[in-house]
Amino acid sequence: MTQGSSLPAGYRVRPAREDDLARLPEIERAAGRLFAGAGLTGPYLADVSDVGDLRAGLAAGALFVAEGPDGAPVGFALAGRVDAEGYLHELDVHPDHGRRGLGAALVAAVLRWARSAGHRRVALRTFRDVPWNAPFYGRLGFRALAPEAIGPELRGLERSEVARGLPVERRLAMARALEPGEAAAEMRPGAAPPLVRLERPGDERAVDRIHAAAFGRRGEAELVSALRREEPSYLGLVATDGAGALVGHVAFSAVSLDAAGPQPSALGLAPLAVLPAAQNTGVGGALVRAGLPACAARGAALVFVLGHASYYPRFGFRPAFDLGFYYARPAPEPSFFVLELQPGAAHAGGRVRYAAAFDRL
């Protein structure tokens, strides 16, 4: 599992190894020293994760590191189970390597682990008023948990924070849902997040209008109708506004790979459309973020997309040509991307062919 295309050159996120463990406490200490600038003091700032917990996370495949250009860890995330669901115990990036997207990439690795483990959500406890704590997680789709949604083990973690001297009045519990067909979006401050869910019968007319309005023509709307009618693999998700009206839609359908040997299951993301009045509000990103785990739940190992070179890398997509994949029809190299939903799936390369309905577009 790596995530490098959206990170600076030389950086990647990968599962931890035994020889990483000795380096992690110093990363945690260095990150902890930043809290002094947020008005926090106390011996708890020098606490580091127990080596036994790190080893347990390593054994469970729930410990991930951000690797720097020299191959050494510069950040890590430790996950586990609390109240029978996913839990992010610790996330640290060395300050010398901050502001490079490593924290978000580590969280993404934890979310993928949690989905693969069958969890419905990932929870955590964090400082509500420290910019790189609750506000950071909020931008990644985490939301504050209501008291009735906090389980007994999570409450036990709060009690342990009291015992360690943490100011619990500045702490809160948050969680991000991992349901494959529904997710909260990352939104700009002050915007109401859309709800993303699986397309269902009765949505067809609204979906048709969204694509026609977004593209200014009928082609993409007719493509979606054809995919829905002809492709057993068709997967559609819609985004709704606060009033429940549909404002966005994304479709996924099977693609074939022309290459020797066994081929991984793959889907193509297309088309993606948002009503003009709702564009540039995070709706498109919400659809992509919710759609990828839905693809994984369908057993897809790869997702391909032909789109803007400055947009899709933020979701972890990598240039497909770099991995030996080619679009069946002429396309500019920077605009064709692939994302691995299963580590190592992009091993063979080959020519990528979309469903026959795309040839009629």
KEKEKE-466540 format. One line per 8 residues: their letters; for each residue x, y, z of C-alpha. Coordinates in steps of 0.02 Angstrom, whole numbers, padded with zeros to 5 digits. Each point is the difference from the previous one (the first is absolute). Layout:
A	X,Y,Z  ...
//
This chain:
MTQGSSLP	00000,00000,00000  00081,00160,-00055  -00063,00173,-00030  00126,00104,-00090  -00079,00090,-00148  -00079,00137,00108  00155,00021,00109  00163,00093,-00036
AGYRVRPA	00133,-00096,-00093  00089,-00126,00110  -00141,-00019,00127  -00119,-00146,00015  -00114,-00086,00126  00023,-00187,00027  -00035,-00134,00130  00125,00005,00143
REDDLARL	00143,-00124,00018  00085,-00068,00155  00153,00109,-00029  -00108,00157,00001  -00056,-00018,00181  00156,00072,00082  -00021,00163,-00097  -00182,00034,00042
PEIERAAG	00016,00063,00181  00111,00146,-00052  -00125,00048,-00137  -00137,00000,00132  00104,00105,00121  00044,00127,-00135  -00183,00016,-00052  -00052,00017,00182
RLFAGAGL	00112,00150,00025  -00109,00098,-00121  -00142,00002,00127  00093,00123,00109  -00041,00131,-00131  -00185,-00040,00022  00004,00042,00185  00013,-00180,00060
TGPYLADV	00119,-00052,00137  00023,-00154,00107  00096,-00162,00011  -00123,-00085,-00117  00082,00093,-00144  00153,-00110,00022  -00102,-00162,-00005  00035,-00117,-00145
SDVGDLRA	-00089,-00154,-00062  00041,-00160,00091  00114,-00113,-00101  -00117,-00144,00035  -00142,00097,-00081  00109,00039,-00149  00045,-00183,-00020  -00183,-00049,00014
GLAAGALF	-00043,00126,-00136  00141,-00067,-00108  -00063,-00178,00021  -00178,00053,-00043  00052,00096,-00155  -00065,00159,00083  00164,00097,00016  00052,00111,-00144
VAEGPDGA	00149,00114,-00027  00035,00149,-00109  00171,-00025,-00077  00114,00144,-00045  00117,00018,-00148  00138,-00093,00093  -00114,-00149,00033  -00017,00034,00187
PVGFALAG	-00168,00025,00087  -00051,00181,00028  -00178,-00032,00058  -00113,-00140,00054  -00180,-00049,00037  -00053,-00136,00121  -00175,-00071,-00015  -00097,-00133,00091
RVDAEGYL	-00171,-00051,00063  -00105,00091,00129  -00182,-00046,00031  00018,-00128,-00142  00034,00138,-00127  00155,00081,-00074  00095,00122,00108  00146,00116,-00037
HELDVHPD	00109,-00008,00156  00143,00109,-00056  00047,00109,-00148  00166,00094,-00003  00107,00084,-00132  00171,00068,00043  -00008,00191,-00008  00148,00003,-00120
HGRRGLGA	-00112,-00087,-00126  -00165,00086,00036  -00117,00085,-00125  00035,-00128,-00135  -00164,-00097,00007  00076,-00143,00101  -00131,00008,00138  -00144,-00012,-00122
ALVAAVLR	00088,-00143,-00093  00023,-00095,00164  -00184,00024,00043  -00046,-00065,-00172  00103,-00156,00033  -00091,-00028,00164  -00169,00021,-00085  00047,-00130,-00130
WARSAGHR	00055,-00119,00137  -00163,00027,00094  -00105,-00032,-00155  00095,-00159,-00039  -00028,-00056,00180  -00188,00023,-00020  -00016,00148,00117  -00141,00124,-00024
RVALRTFR	00091,00149,00070  00166,00064,00067  -00005,00098,00162  00131,00101,00092  00024,00121,00144  00086,00166,-00032  00015,00181,00055  -00149,00101,-00059
DVPWNAPF	00090,00168,-00015  00173,-00046,-00066  00008,00039,-00187  00087,-00163,-00048  -00120,-00104,00106  -00191,00012,-00011  -00003,00128,-00143  00121,-00109,-00099
YGRLGFRA	-00104,-00157,00027  -00158,00098,-00043  00072,00037,-00171  00025,-00187,-00024  -00182,-00040,00034  00003,-00034,00188  -00142,00069,00104  -00022,00025,00187
LAPEAIGP	-00088,-00145,00084  -00160,00031,00096  00009,-00064,00180  -00122,-00141,-00036  00113,-00062,-00141  00151,-00023,00113  00024,-00180,00053  00067,-00066,00166
ELRGLERS	00177,-00030,-00059  00013,00174,-00073  -00063,00072,00164  00134,-00102,00086  00131,00087,-00108  -00069,00167,00059  00021,-00055,00180  00179,-00051,-00035
EVARGLPV	00033,00174,-00069  -00063,00074,00163  00119,-00113,00096  00146,00058,-00109  -00041,00183,00031  -00067,00049,-00170  -00122,00148,-00001  -00152,-00100,-00052
ERRLAMAR	-00104,00158,-00017  00105,00034,-00155  -00020,-00176,-00068  -00137,-00081,-00104  -00041,-00163,-00085  -00020,-00002,-00189  -00039,-00133,-00129  -00010,-00023,-00187
ALEPGEAA	-00130,-00117,-00073  00063,-00134,-00120  -00165,-00058,-00071  00036,-00036,-00185  -00151,00093,-00065  -00006,00150,00115  00129,00122,00064  00017,00177,00060
AEMRPGAA	00101,00114,-00112  00148,00112,00029  -00067,00174,-00024  00066,00175,00008  -00033,00089,00165  -00180,00055,00020  -00070,-00115,-00135  -00129,-00132,00042
PPLVRLER	00070,-00170,-00048  -00098,-00100,-00128  -00057,-00176,00036  00066,-00131,-00120  -00096,-00163,-00021  -00022,-00139,-00125  -00111,00039,-00147  -00172,-00081,00016
PGDERAVD	-00154,-00024,-00109  -00088,00164,-00027  00161,00102,-00013  00016,-00021,-00187  -00084,00160,-00059  00094,00109,00123  00164,-00084,-00048  -00039,00031,-00183
RIHAAAFG	-00030,00185,00034  00163,00015,00099  00107,-00066,-00142  -00090,00101,-00134  00020,00160,00101  00181,-00033,00049  00061,-00041,-00175  -00118,00110,-00100
RRGEAELV	-00048,-00146,-00112  -00092,-00167,00004  00148,-00116,-00032  00051,-00038,00179  -00180,-00017,00058  -00032,-00129,-00136  00164,-00086,00044  -00056,-00023,00181
SALRREEP	-00168,-00069,-00058  00090,-00123,-00114  00120,-00056,00137  -00143,-00025,00121  -00093,-00102,-00131  00143,-00100,-00076  00135,-00024,00131  -00026,-00121,00146
SYLGLVAT	00149,00083,00084  -00082,00172,00000  00018,00094,00164  -00076,00172,00024  00007,00119,00148  -00093,00163,00024  00030,00153,00109  -00145,00093,00078
DGAGALVG	-00010,00173,00076  -00073,00047,00168  -00176,-00006,-00071  00024,-00175,-00072  00011,00056,-00182  00125,-00089,-00111  00145,00113,-00049  00134,-00120,-00060
HVAFSAVS	00028,-00174,-00071  00146,-00116,-00039  -00001,-00164,-00097  00121,-00146,00002  00000,-00145,-00122  00114,-00146,-00043  00152,00024,-00110  00101,-00138,-00082
LDAAGPQP	00189,-00014,-00006  00087,-00066,-00156  00151,-00084,00078  00069,-00174,00023  -00040,-00101,00155  -00135,00017,00132  -00071,00175,00010  -00064,00090,00155
SALGLAPL	-00180,00058,00008  -00005,00182,-00054  -00129,00138,-00014  00001,00166,-00093  -00060,00161,00081  -00107,00092,-00128  -00094,00107,-00014  00001,00115,00152
AVLPAAQN	-00120,00147,-00002  -00056,00137,00120  -00138,00127,-00031  00078,00167,-00049  -00072,00087,00153  00083,-00127,00114  00170,-00006,-00084  00156,00049,00097
TGVGGALV	-00083,-00042,00165  00079,-00171,00030  -00139,-00105,-00075  00110,-00080,-00131  00133,-00044,00128  -00132,-00074,00114  -00062,-00112,-00141  00175,-00062,-00040
RAGLPACA	00044,-00032,00182  -00160,-00097,00030  00011,-00091,-00166  00172,-00076,00025  -00045,-00104,00154  -00161,-00050,-00087  00107,-00066,-00144  00108,-00095,00124
ARGAALVF	-00155,-00076,00076  -00045,-00064,-00174  00168,-00088,-00009  00088,00122,-00115  00189,00001,00013  00031,00149,-00115  -00095,00157,-00048  00044,00098,-00158
VLGHASYY	-00050,00176,-00044  00029,00118,-00146  -00005,00175,00073  00087,00157,00059  00183,-00023,00044  -00013,00121,00147  -00157,-00079,00075  00008,-00188,00015
PRFGFRPA	00173,-00020,00081  -00073,00075,00159  -00101,-00161,00019  00153,-00112,-00019  -00009,-00028,-00188  00166,-00022,-00090  00043,00027,-00185  -00052,-00162,-00084
FDLGFYYA	00135,00013,-00132  00134,-00008,00135  -00064,-00174,00044  -00013,-00062,-00179  -00186,00030,-00028  -00063,00079,-00161  -00170,00070,-00044  -00076,-00093,-00148
RPAPEPSF	-00036,00162,-00090  00123,00145,-00021  00013,00103,00160  00129,00122,00067  00116,-00090,00121  -00024,00114,00152  -00189,-00026,00000  -00011,-00190,00020
FVLELQPG	00013,-00065,00178  -00014,-00159,00101  -00028,-00034,00185  00041,-00164,00087  -00137,-00058,00118  00097,-00159,00033  00188,00018,00027  00102,-00069,-00145
AAHAGGRV	-00148,-00011,-00119  00081,00115,-00128  00134,-00126,-00043  -00036,-00048,-00180  -00039,00157,-00099  -00087,-00013,-00167  -00128,00089,-00108  -00156,00055,00093
RYAAAFDR	-00168,-00014,-00089  -00158,00077,00068  -00176,-00068,-00026  -00071,00002,-00176  -00119,00141,00045  00149,00120,00006  00034,-00031,-00184  -00169,00077,-00038
L	00035,00160,00096
//
